[in-house]
Structures are given as C-alpha cells and as structure tokens.
Amino acid sequence: MVQELGEQLTPEYVIASLAAARQACPDVAEPAGQVLARPAVLERLEPFHVWPYEPGRTAGLRTDISWSMDELGPAEPATKDFLRIVGGAYLADRTVSRPRLAMRRDLHVIIHVENPDVWTEELLNQLADLLHWLTGDTWRITTLATPPTPSQRSLDLVPVQTISLVSGGLDSLCGALLHLGDAATTLFLGHRDTSTAVSRAQTTIEDALRHRTSDVTYLRLAFRPLTARREPTPRSRSLLFMAMATAVASGHKATRILVPENGFTSINRPLEPSRGGSLTTRSTHPWTFYTLQRLLDALPFDGVTISNPYAAMTKGDLVAAALAPASDGPDDDLGLAAATVSCAKLNAGRLPGGNANLNCGLCIACLVRRSAFAGAQRQDRTRYLIDTVTGVALEKLRICVGTTSPPGPTPPRPASTSTVSSPRDCGRRTPTSTRS
C-alpha cells in the first residue's frame, strides 16, 4: 500500500493557445495548428495540451471550439476563460489514472487565460472545491496570462433567451419537448463526447426537433482528449457542459441556462454507505447548482442563471408531462424516447455477445428509467441489452452490473458493502451515474 500511494504524483496539465505553445516549445506547433508527430516532440508535449486556433485537433485534443471561441458568438472574456479552465480540468480528469487503493488524485492544472486578474485566489479555490465535490480529487488551479486572441471571423448570431442542454438522455429529451414551444428564443446545446451511443441519441433528438419546428437552433460541440483515457468515469463532464453553456449564453445574450434532470436523480442519494462520496455522481445535485451559480455571479459579465427546472419532479412525472401516450409517424414521442441513453453501464455492452449502443436494463439508472415509463403509464419501447443476451453473456452482464457475484469462492463481506464487478470482464468499479 505504501508503494501504491508513493506512486501518486502530482501531474501538471497545461492547456494553452498555439502562441503560448510555440513560445514554450518552438519546434512543436505547426503554423497550421497541427502538432508534429515525432515521438521525441510528443514526449516533450505531454502533458501540454494545446488548444488549436481553429476548430480541429492537436496531439492531445479534438475540439469544435477555436481558441478565440468565435463559434460561440461575442462571449465575454471571463466566460471564455471559465471554459478554458474547466476544459483543462476535464482533460486532466479523463487522462490521469486513479490509484487503485487511494482512489483520489492530486491534480494541478495550469491554464492560459486572457484575463488572469479576474481569477482571484478565492474564485480559483471555489472552482477547485466544486471539482473536488464532483470528482473526489484534490485540485490546484494556476492561471497564466496569454495575449487576447483577435476575432478570426464575424458571425451573424441571433440572440436567444435560453440555453437548454441536450445530453442525449431521457430527461434532456423531455426538457427539449416541453420547451419546444419557445424554440424561437431557445438554443439547444449538446456536447459531443467519445460515446457512439450518446452521439447517436443526440443526432436522433436533433433531427426530431428540427422536423417538428423550423425555429430550432441546435448546436453540438466536440471537446475530448485524443491521448489515452485512463479514467473511465467522466465525473467532470457535467461541469464542462455547463461551462460551454455559459460561454454560449454570453455569446448569444441569453439570460438563463436550463439543465433538465428529474429531482430524484439529481439528489442521487447513495443506496448504501460504500457508494458515498463521488462514487455516486453529483452532476446535477442541488449543491452543484448552488456552488456554480455563486461562482458565475462573481464573474464580470452580464448575469446568467443556471438551474434544473424539474428538480421537484420524479422521472415518472417528467416522462408523463413530456411524452404523448401514443402517436405514429415522425412525431412519435415514445419511439424518440427509446433512442435516448440513460445507462450507467454502457461498457457492459462490450462483453461477448453484447452491444455497447444499448442501455443495459439492469443498472440503477436503467431501473429508474424503466420504472419512470411504468409510473407514467407510457409504453417503454427501449431495446435493453438484458433482453438480447442469453446464457454466459447474460451471466457476465449481471456480474458486470453488480447484480451477481463473480464465480468462485469469495470471502465473507459485511452487509453494507456492494458487489464489485470482475476486473477482467468489466473494468474498475465506477460511480453510479446517468445521462438523464
């Protein structure tokens, strides 16, 4: 154990514009925005994540957002710097492995920003505390000045009143449908991550919304690491999503950000003591919104509120309010809902005979999803993985999700502990999470 803890070093992650990268490593960055692929250069680069001038990729990052963030509109510098800081934290979170015994990392991120004077020690500590709340890790954030990047293009953007997040989950679909009457003053925002299932769900929702009304404005942005992802649980993804929404809101003169989530999942109470702390996701917990709102209120830009409008509803309440009981054709709410992703164990689909694009049907998130349809008296047309596998594959699925113990003798366990999946079959234990 001492050796394990001794290997827990403090990695430093730097995210910078290409100008800063060239200054630090003159032979690393090409003028076109690409990073030279010579092994010796890449060794020097890591963990130096370079944010490209134009949408595209560098050695460690794929993004649809340029360093100037012109794509988001004329956003205030404070909101752009906020996204840069959270983006750097997200990259560190996904690419630094979690020690097997300590389960906690000491992370130091160094971020180049346009206006470091805004980011006082108090504000950075607030943000570090929020990251700790979400990930369970210890964070230290350092900001460095970089020259403001002149706008590369002028976009004719229509101002909106509301930014509504669309994660690809069932709750975000319900929120979009309930808000469709205000589509002319709403921008629906999605984050393109590495999951094919989530990307497919977001595309299906976007197509359906555009079919139902011509007033829909839908923006989906990629931001993901290209280096090895050593942490399988995207605990900081929700904060990245909200930081994107903050910059988009500033660029489009919106005054509110909506994060659709049912109240039960938002609180996400640990089902047993061993699932305490960050092992139970806090992505949309009321304290997350409270802490984030305090931080946004302290930044020098026109105010924006961020909230969960469905915090007082169960998932069944939300499904009943948003989904028509029965319909046919392109306006089929139940068919559209079946394409959404809520599963916390999509990796279970990678088992032999599985399908990583299907909700597993067994994890807590899937059980809440299925009970929501039942409680709302709506037909659940979702195709679950548990309904498609049999025999050995079904047994491995149950082991992976944690409803069955791995085969072979096991030592007695206290009643308060939970079953841990077989590392060979399913990987490291992950937090209970959802994409609602």
C-alpha positions in Angstrom: 0.0 0.0 0.0 2.9 2.4 0.8 4.3 1.7 -2.7 0.9 2.4 -4.3 0.5 5.7 -2.6 4.0 6.6 -3.3 3.3 6.4 -7.0 0.5 9.0 -6.6 2.4 12.0 -8.0 1.0 15.5 -8.8 0.7 15.7 -12.5 0.6 19.2 -14.1 -1.6 19.7 -17.0 -1.1 22.8 -19.2 -3.7 24.0 -21.7 -2.6 26.8 -23.9 -3.1 28.6 -27.2 -0.7 27.8 -30.0 1.1 31.1 -29.4 1.9 30.0 -25.9 2.9 26.6 -27.1 5.3 28.0 -29.7 6.9 30.2 -27.0 7.4 27.2 -24.7 8.3 24.6 -27.4 9.2 26.4 -30.6 9.5 23.2 -32.7 6.3 21.7 -31.5 3.5 23.7 -33.1 3.0 24.0 -36.8 1.6 27.3 -38.2 -1.5 25.4 -39.5 -2.4 24.3 -36.0 -1.2 20.7 -36.1 1.4 19.2 -33.7 4.4 17.5 -35.2 4.1 13.7 -34.7 7.7 13.0 -33.9 7.9 10.8 -30.8 10.6 13.0 -29.1 8.4 16.0 -29.6 5.3 14.3 -28.3 7.2 13.2 -25.2 8.0 16.8 -24.5 4.5 17.9 -25.2 2.7 15.7 -22.8 1.0 16.8 -20.6 1.0 20.1 -22.6 -2.5 20.2 -24.2 -2.6 22.7 -27.0 -5.9 24.3 -27.8 -5.9 25.0 -31.6 -6.6 28.4 -33.2 -9.2 26.9 -35.5 -11.7 24.1 -34.8 -9.9 20.8 -35.2 -7.3 18.8 -33.4 -3.8 18.9 -31.9 -1.9 16.0 -30.5 -4.0 15.7 -27.3 -7.3 17.5 -28.1 -10.2 17.3 -30.5 -12.5 20.3 -30.4 -15.1 22.2 -32.4 -14.2 25.4 -30.5 -11.3 27.5 -31.5 -9.1 29.3 -29.0 -10.9 32.6 -29.8 -14.3 30.9 -29.4 -15.8 32.8 -32.2 -18.1 29.9 -32.9 -19.9 30.8 -29.6 -20.6 34.4 -30.5 -19.1 37.5 -28.9 -18.8 36.0 -25.5 -17.3 37.9 -22.6 -13.7 37.1 -21.9 -14.5 35.9 -18.4 -16.8 33.2 -19.7 -14.3 32.1 -22.3 -11.6 31.8 -19.6 -14.0 29.8 -17.5 -14.5 27.3 -20.3 -10.7 27.2 -20.8 -10.1 26.4 -17.1 -12.9 23.8 -16.9 -11.7 22.3 -20.2 -8.2 21.8 -18.9 -9.6 20.2 -15.7 -11.8 17.9 -17.9 -8.7 16.8 -19.9 -6.8 16.1 -16.7 -9.7 14.2 -15.2 -10.0 11.9 -18.2 -6.3 11.2 -18.8 -4.8 10.8 -15.3 -5.3 7.3 -13.9 -6.9 6.9 -10.4 -4.8 5.0 -7.9 -6.3 1.6 -7.1 -6.0 2.0 -3.4 -6.2 5.7 -2.7 -9.0 6.3 -5.2 -8.0 10.0 -5.0 -5.7 12.0 -7.2 -3.8 15.2 -6.6 -4.3 17.3 -9.8 -2.6 20.5 -10.7 -3.8 22.3 -13.9 -2.1 25.3 -15.4 -4.4 27.3 -17.7 -3.6 30.2 -20.1 -6.3 32.8 -19.9 -6.9 36.2 -21.3 -7.6 37.9 -18.0 -5.9 36.3 -15.1 -6.6 39.2 -12.8 -10.3 38.1 -12.7 -9.3 34.7 -11.3 -8.5 35.6 -7.7 -7.4 33.0 -5.2 -10.8 33.0 -3.8 -12.5 32.2 -7.1 -10.0 29.6 -8.0 -10.5 27.9 -4.6 -14.3 27.9 -5.2 -13.8 26.2 -8.5 -11.3 23.7 -7.0 -13.8 22.9 -4.3 -16.5 22.3 -6.9 -14.2 20.0 -8.9 -13.4 18.1 -5.6 -17.1 17.8 -4.9 -17.7 16.3 -8.4 -14.6 14.1 -8.8 -13.4 13.4 -5.2 -9.9 14.6 -6.1 -7.7 17.4 -4.7 -7.3 20.2 -7.3 -4.9 23.1 -7.6 -5.5 25.6 -10.4 -3.0 28.1 -11.7 -3.7 30.7 -14.4 -1.2 32.3 -16.7 -1.7 35.3 -18.9 -1.8 34.9 -22.7 -2.5 37.8 -25.1 -6.1 38.2 -26.2 -6.7 36.5 -29.5 -8.3 38.7 -32.1 -11.6 37.5 -33.6 -11.0 35.4 -36.7 -14.5 35.8 -38.1 -17.7 37.7 -37.7 -20.8 35.6 -37.2 -24.4 36.8 -37.5 -25.9 35.2 -34.5 -29.5 35.6 -33.4 -29.8 36.5 -29.7 -31.8 34.0 -27.6 -33.2 34.0 -24.1 -32.5 30.4 -23.0 -29.8 27.7 -23.5 -31.3 24.3 -22.9 -28.8 21.4 -22.6 -29.4 18.2 -24.5 -27.2 15.4 -23.2 -28.8 12.5 -25.2 -30.6 11.2 -22.1 -34.3 10.8 -21.5 -34.7 13.8 -19.2 -32.9 16.1 -21.6 -35.3 15.0 -24.3 -38.3 15.6 -22.1 -36.9 19.1 -21.3 -36.5 19.8 -25.0 -40.0 18.7 -25.9 -41.5 20.7 -23.0 -39.6 23.8 -24.2 -40.3 23.3 -27.9 -43.0 26.0 -27.8 -40.3 28.5 -27.0 -37.9 27.2 -29.7 -37.6 30.6 -31.4 -35.9 32.0 -28.3 -34.0 28.9 -27.2 -30.7 27.4 -28.3 -30.4 23.6 -27.7 -26.8 22.7 -26.8 -25.1 19.3 -26.9 -21.6 18.1 -26.1 -20.1 15.5 -28.5 -18.1 13.1 -26.4 -16.5 9.7 -27.2 -19.6 7.6 -26.8 -21.1 6.4 -30.1 -24.4 5.6 -28.3 -24.7 9.2 -26.9 -23.7 10.8 -30.1 -26.4 8.8 -32.0 -29.0 9.7 -29.4 -28.2 13.4 -29.7 -28.4 13.2 -33.5 -31.8 11.5 -33.3 -33.1 14.2 -31.0 -31.7 17.0 -33.1 -33.4 15.5 -36.3 -36.7 15.1 -34.5 -36.7 18.7 -33.1 -35.8 20.2 -36.5 -38.6 18.1 -38.1 -41.2 19.4 -35.5 -40.4 23.1 -35.9 -38.3 25.2 -38.2 -37.4 27.6 -35.4 -35.0 25.1 -33.7 -31.4 26.3 -33.2 -29.3 23.3 -32.2 -25.5 23.5 -31.6 -23.4 20.4 -30.8 -19.7 20.9 -29.9 -17.0 18.3 -29.6 -14.4 18.6 -26.9 -12.5 15.4 -25.9 -9.0 14.2 -25.3 -7.1 12.3 -28.0 -4.5 10.9 -25.7 -5.2 7.7 -23.7 -8.2 8.0 -21.4 -7.0 6.5 -18.2 -10.1 7.4 -16.1 -13.3 5.8 -17.4 -15.8 7.8 -15.4 -16.5 11.3 -16.8 -17.2 12.9 -13.4 -16.3 16.4 -14.6 -18.2 16.2 -17.9 -21.3 17.9 -16.5 -19.2 20.9 -15.4 -17.6 21.1 -18.9 -21.1 21.0 -20.4 -22.3 23.9 -18.1 -19.1 25.9 -18.8 -19.8 25.5 -22.6 -23.4 26.7 -22.0 -22.1 29.7 -20.0 -19.9 30.9 -22.9 -22.7 30.2 -25.4 -25.2 32.1 -23.3 -22.8 35.1 -23.1 -22.2 35.0 -26.9 -25.9 34.8 -27.6 -27.1 37.3 -24.9 -29.1 34.6 -23.1 -30.0 35.1 -19.5 -30.7 31.5 -18.4 -29.3 28.0 -18.8 -31.6 25.0 -18.2 -30.3 21.6 -17.2 -33.2 19.2 -17.5 -33.0 16.5 -14.8 -35.5 14.9 -12.5 -35.2 15.6 -8.8 -34.6 12.0 -7.7 -31.6 11.5 -10.0 -30.3 15.0 -9.2 -30.0 14.2 -5.5 -28.8 10.7 -6.4 -28.7 9.5 -2.8 -26.2 6.7 -2.2 -28.0 3.4 -1.9 -25.5 2.1 0.7 -22.6 3.5 2.7 -20.0 2.1 0.3 -21.4 4.3 -2.5 -20.8 7.5 -0.7 -18.7 10.5 -1.8 -18.0 10.8 -5.6 -18.8 7.2 -6.2 -22.4 8.4 -6.5 -22.5 11.1 -9.3 -23.3 14.6 -8.2 -23.5 16.1 -11.8 -26.8 17.9 -11.2 -27.0 17.8 -7.4 -28.6 21.0 -5.9 -25.3 21.8 -4.3 -23.6 21.7 -7.7 -26.0 24.3 -9.0 -25.7 26.5 -5.9 -21.9 26.4 -5.9 -21.7 27.1 -9.7 -24.2 29.9 -9.5 -22.1 31.6 -6.8 -19.1 31.3 -9.0 -20.8 32.7 -12.1 -22.3 35.6 -10.0 -18.7 36.6 -9.1 -17.5 36.8 -12.7 -17.6 40.2 -14.5 -20.2 39.6 -17.2 -23.9 40.1 -17.7 -25.6 37.7 -15.3 -27.0 34.3 -16.3 -28.9 31.9 -14.1 -28.3 28.2 -14.3 -30.9 25.8 -12.9 -32.7 22.5 -13.1 -36.4 23.4 -13.8 -37.6 19.9 -13.0 -35.9 19.5 -9.6 -39.3 19.0 -7.9 -40.4 16.2 -10.3 -39.7 12.5 -10.3 -38.5 10.9 -13.6 -42.0 9.4 -14.0 -43.6 12.9 -13.5 -41.3 14.2 -16.2 -42.0 11.4 -18.7 -45.7 11.8 -18.1 -45.5 15.6 -18.7 -43.4 15.4 -21.8 -44.3 12.2 -23.8 -47.6 11.8 -25.5 -49.2 8.4 -24.6 -49.3 7.1 -28.2 -48.6 8.5 -31.6 -47.4 7.4 -35.0 -45.1 8.8 -37.6 -42.3 11.4 -37.2 -43.9 12.8 -34.1 -43.8 9.6 -32.2 -42.6 10.6 -28.7 -42.2 7.1 -27.4 -40.1 5.9 -30.3 -37.9 9.0 -29.9 -37.6 8.3 -26.1 -36.5 4.8 -26.9 -33.4 6.2 -28.7 -32.1 8.1 -25.6 -29.4 6.8 -23.3 -29.6 6.7 -19.5 -27.4 3.7 -18.8 -24.5 3.9 -16.4 -23.0 0.7 -17.6 -22.7 1.1 -21.4 -19.3 -0.7 -21.1 -21.3 -3.9 -20.3 -22.2 -4.0 -24.0 -18.6 -4.7 -24.8 -18.9 -8.2 -23.4 -19.1 -11.1 -25.8 -22.5 -11.0 -27.5 -23.2 -7.5 -26.2 -24.0 -4.2 -27.8 -22.4 -1.0 -26.4 -25.1 1.1 -28.0 -27.9 -0.3 -25.8 -29.0 0.6 -22.3 -28.1 -2.4 -20.2 -31.5 -2.6 -18.4 -30.1 -3.7 -15.1 -28.1 -0.8 -13.6 -29.7 1.7 -11.2 -30.1 4.3 -13.9 -31.8 1.8 -16.2 -34.1 0.6 -13.4 -35.1 4.2 -12.7 -35.7 4.7 -16.4 -37.9 1.6 -16.7 -39.9 2.5 -13.6 -40.4 6.0 -14.9 -42.2 4.7 -18.0 -44.3 2.4 -15.8 -45.1 5.1 -13.3 -46.1 7.5 -16.2 -48.2 4.8 -17.9 -46.2 5.1 -21.0 -45.0 2.2 -23.2 -41.3 1.6 -22.9 -40.0 0.8 -26.4 -36.4 0.8 -25.4 -34.4 -2.2 -26.5 -32.4 -3.2 -23.5 -29.2 -5.3 -23.6 -30.6 -7.7 -21.0 -33.4 -8.7 -23.5 -30.9 -9.5 -26.2 -28.3 -11.8 -24.5 -28.6 -15.2 -23.0 -26.5 -17.9 -21.3 -22.9 -17.0 -20.5 -23.3 -13.5 -21.9 -26.3 -12.8 -19.6 -24.4 -14.1 -16.6 -21.4 -11.8 -17.4 -23.8 -8.9 -17.8 -25.2 -9.5 -14.4 -21.7 -9.7 -12.9 -20.6 -6.5 -14.7 -23.6 -4.5 -13.4 -23.2 -6.0 -10.0 -26.4 -8.0 -9.6 -24.5 -11.3 -9.4 -21.2 -12.1 -7.7 -18.3 -13.4 -9.8 -18.0 -17.2 -9.9 -15.7 -19.0 -7.4 -15.2 -18.8 -3.7 -15.4 -15.3 -2.2 -14.6 -14.2 1.4 -17.4 -13.1 3.6 -18.3 -9.4 3.1 -20.0 -7.0 5.5 -23.7 -6.4 4.7 -23.0 -2.8 3.9 -20.6 -3.4 1.0 -21.6 -3.8 -2.6 -20.7 -6.4 -5.2 -17.7 -5.3 -7.3 -17.6 -6.4 -11.0 -14.9 -8.7 -12.2 -12.0 -6.6 -13.4 -11.4 -9.0 -16.2 -14.9 -8.6 -17.5 -15.9 -5.1 -16.8 -13.0 -2.9 -15.6 -12.7 -0.9 -12.5 -15.6 0.0 -10.3 -17.4 3.1 -11.5 -19.7 5.6 -9.9 -23.4 5.3 -10.2 -24.2 7.8 -12.9 -26.7 8.7 -15.5 -27.2 10.7 -18.7 -30.8 11.7 -17.9 
